[in-house]
Amino acid sequence: MIAEGEKLGREKGLKVDWAAFADAWRGGYGPAMNRVRTGQLPWTKLDVLHRTTLDGLLEKFKIEGLTEAEKAHFNKAWHRLHPWPDSVAGLTRLRKRFVIAPLSNGNVSLLTNMAKFAGLPWDAILSTELVRHYKPDKETYLMAVDFWDLEPAHVMMVAAHAGDLNAAKALGLRTAYVHRPLEYGPARKPEPPAAGTFDFIVKDFGELATQVGV
Amino acid sequence: MIAEGEKLGREKGLKVDWAAFADAWRGGYGPAMNRVRTGQLPWTKLDVLHRTTLDGLLEKFKIEGLTEAEKAHFNKAWHRLHPWPDSVAGLTRLRKRFVIAPLSNGNVSLLTNMAKFAGLPWDAILSTELVRHYKPDKETYLMAVDFWDLEPAHVMMVAAHAGDLNAAKALGLRTAYVHRPLEYGPARKPEPPAAGTFDFIVKDFGELATQVGV
């Protein structure tokens, strides 16, 4: 995200603190989703929420002179995120035995484009857009259960955020926590959860694959 | 499908005309979907419609002695269909430039399992289950348009069935007809449509890839 901002800045001759800009953009995500979750806004896909946040930030950071096409392209920086270095290899292993899919607040096109950009070998795309509810609404975690006619205990939620896993666990899903020390940048390191909080606590997808025996 | 029936027949010592059985099973698909489309039935996923048809056919063909697990496994023969021989290579070429996805009445798990079984390199799964409408309801063809925020003319429906393409064309989508002489078995060969009926008329996915320049 920061790299995309810097590239745009060079092209347009902008002087912007892109790390602060990226933090602010990401910071707008939770509140925007909550406006949908609480009924203040009708269902709105994440691309549109991101764009609303972006338009506010362009004003706040006094970024001027972008064409509509440039804004639309920059908004889709979320479709072009780079994966953690272990992701492609780890998912490729897990996929041999399991059906793997993201369960994400990103809309269907965002996740599909991300997979294509990053080479992520997902078997299906479980976007919260499919049920028109954002996490942690229960409809989102129950998607795989419903689509595959499974018991919740036969589905595992894998995430780097304890809140996400707690919501899944409360519905009876199994859980795996992947510790990503750099998830919030180098300055704000997350604490790993206490042993036993989740079914698995691992450092990356490779370790998860080893622990489940694939 | 016939091979799956023959395998089951050998295991269980059954004497059944599996070609006739497969035809009858497939024949039950349209009427069952129409019961959903006309509101006689609430939304029901294809796996469940297939199972209802299967239970009727087991009675009609006097097939007895199957356990529930055997019936459930046989019902999922639709998850284990073999692709046309050109499909994987042709789709792999098309996928380099385009986002490719099935637009199918098969439910999400059916299509995901089919892709995994057959190695089909789809970028996303567009099942009619996602909009709870069966084809040719317009909601199904407009799925890609809505998910990707595209004009209909920027989406192409590719199918071996003219009726499917006509429904897509009426909504402004582009269309490609793939001629599959064996689609209904060797005895009942479909006529190819007249030149100009669709944007492309090709013999397989390889020819389609060549015609669109990938």
Chai-1 contact restraints between the chains, C-beta under 6 A:
chainA,res_idxA,chainB,res_idxB,connection_type,confidence,min_distance_angstrom,max_distance_angstrom,comment,restraint_id
A,V108,B,F147,contact,1.0,0.0,6.0,A-B,restraint_1
A,S109,B,F147,contact,1.0,0.0,6.0,A-B,restraint_2
A,S109,B,W148,contact,1.0,0.0,6.0,A-B,restraint_3
A,T112,B,D123,contact,1.0,0.0,6.0,A-B,restraint_4
A,T112,B,A124,contact,1.0,0.0,6.0,A-B,restraint_5
A,K116,B,D123,contact,1.0,0.0,6.0,A-B,restraint_6
A,D123,B,T112,contact,1.0,0.0,6.0,A-B,restraint_7
A,D123,B,K116,contact,1.0,0.0,6.0,A-B,restraint_8
A,A124,B,T112,contact,1.0,0.0,6.0,A-B,restraint_9
A,A124,B,I125,contact,1.0,0.0,6.0,A-B,restraint_10
A,I125,B,A124,contact,1.0,0.0,6.0,A-B,restraint_11
A,L130,B,L130,contact,1.0,0.0,6.0,A-B,restraint_12
A,F147,B,V108,contact,1.0,0.0,6.0,A-B,restraint_13
A,F147,B,S109,contact,1.0,0.0,6.0,A-B,restraint_14
A,W148,B,S109,contact,1.0,0.0,6.0,A-B,restraint_15
